């Protein structure tokens, strides 16, 4: 099954 | 101080309704360009990004940056006290403890005044990178909602594939499988029914339907929804509002086998 990714790796903290 | 008068309280009601099951405590960031909100859900899978530009209000006044930390359950309770065609004015001091909401009837002389205690919300602000998406699909918001609601009956996940054939929403579950394919389509009489597909590369991604169904609660805000996809990056689901305002949702994909 596919795993749900998190948004943390895509969007950087400003 | 902030003073923002919205001709249609209903617009704000609908926006809050669309996001309240995804995010709970949010900062409404007010400055001279308008009122913005950015918040992730608890699992960091989905992100809500709202922008109500100052042009959406008349008048709009905000002298300095004010963050209004509001619990959306509380806000929903108060917004329920507004009639749908009331005029809404949001008011706050420069260093506020409360936000005031004033509802005025356009037809009678009723004025209702409510306030909500503010919270200190320590929210990380995320930088959302500018993305050149491989595929952008504009379609009727109600159609997207229907596809998501239909497919979630069969499966937790949907694959969205965009090719020169069109865009295909497909799922596989225990009882069987389902797929809906849309092709580019122009309806001269009803442009809100148009399906427009712009593709620079084929895209295939898998997403959790639970979140997509949640995003579709915004369907009442706009006739059309825009889906922006690139392989291996979050999906952008955008509902455009009048005056260049918008409600956007980002959803991280499911990857691997």
Interface residues (C-beta under 8 A of the other chain):
Chain A: X1 X2 X3 X4 X5 X6 X7 X8 X10 X11 X12 X13 X14
Chain B: X40 X43 X44 X45 X46 X47 X124 X125 X126 X127 X128 X129 X157 X206 X208 X233 X234 X250 X252 X253 X254 X255 X256 X257
